[in-house]
Amino acid sequence: MNYLQRIRNLREDHDYTQAYIAHLLHISQRTYADYELGHTRIPLDTMIRLANIYNVDMNYICCITRKQMPFPIN
């Protein structure tokens, strides 16, 4: 699995639409769809925001680990 599949699976597991996530990220649904399809690279700050939305750490989003850990809170 790669990180594109991981963010799509997280979105679907939460029953969120691409439009809803795009709204949370303040981007268009088309831009978010391009992220999931790999047509556009996801900026690091957006990856961090996605991890926060799904309450998982970046290691999970980036497929470094299969274990979901909560998003770290300072």
C-alpha positions as CSV (number, residue, x, y, z in Angstrom):
1,M,0.0,0.0,0.0
2,N,1.2,3.5,-0.7
3,Y,0.3,6.8,1.0
4,L,-2.3,7.7,-1.8
5,Q,-4.2,4.5,-1.1
6,R,-3.8,5.1,2.7
7,I,-5.4,8.6,2.5
8,R,-8.2,7.3,0.3
9,N,-8.9,4.3,2.7
10,L,-8.9,6.7,5.7
11,R,-11.4,8.9,4.0
12,E,-13.6,6.0,3.0
13,D,-13.3,4.4,6.5
14,H,-14.7,7.7,8.0
15,D,-17.5,7.8,5.3
16,Y,-16.2,11.2,4.1
17,T,-16.5,12.5,0.6
18,Q,-13.8,14.1,-1.3
19,A,-15.8,17.3,-1.3
20,Y,-16.0,17.2,2.5
21,I,-12.2,16.7,2.9
22,A,-11.5,19.4,0.3
23,H,-13.7,21.8,2.2
24,L,-11.8,21.1,5.5
25,L,-8.5,21.7,3.6
26,H,-9.8,24.8,1.9
27,I,-9.1,23.4,-1.6
28,S,-11.3,22.4,-4.5
29,Q,-12.7,18.8,-4.8
30,R,-10.8,18.5,-8.1
31,T,-7.5,19.3,-6.4
32,Y,-8.2,16.8,-3.6
33,A,-9.2,14.1,-6.3
34,D,-5.8,14.9,-8.0
35,Y,-4.1,14.2,-4.7
36,E,-5.7,10.8,-4.3
37,L,-5.0,9.9,-7.9
38,G,-1.4,11.0,-7.7
39,H,-1.7,13.6,-10.3
40,T,-0.6,16.4,-7.9
41,R,1.8,16.1,-5.0
42,I,0.4,16.6,-1.6
43,P,2.0,19.5,0.2
44,L,3.5,18.6,3.5
45,D,1.3,21.0,5.5
46,T,-1.7,19.3,3.8
47,M,-0.5,15.9,4.8
48,I,-0.2,17.1,8.4
49,R,-3.7,18.5,8.3
50,L,-5.0,15.1,6.9
51,A,-3.2,13.3,9.8
52,N,-4.9,15.7,12.2
53,I,-8.3,15.2,10.6
54,Y,-8.1,11.4,10.8
55,N,-6.3,11.5,14.2
56,V,-3.4,9.3,13.0
57,D,0.3,10.0,13.1
58,M,2.3,10.8,10.0
59,N,4.1,7.4,10.1
60,Y,0.8,5.7,9.4
61,I,-0.2,8.2,6.6
62,C,3.2,7.7,5.0
63,C,3.0,3.9,5.3
64,I,6.0,3.6,7.5
65,T,3.9,1.6,10.0
66,R,0.7,-0.3,9.8
67,K,-0.3,0.6,13.4
68,Q,-2.5,3.6,13.8
69,M,-1.3,5.9,16.6
70,P,-3.1,9.1,17.5
71,F,-2.1,12.4,16.1
72,P,0.5,13.8,18.5
73,I,-0.8,16.8,20.6
74,N,1.7,19.2,22.0
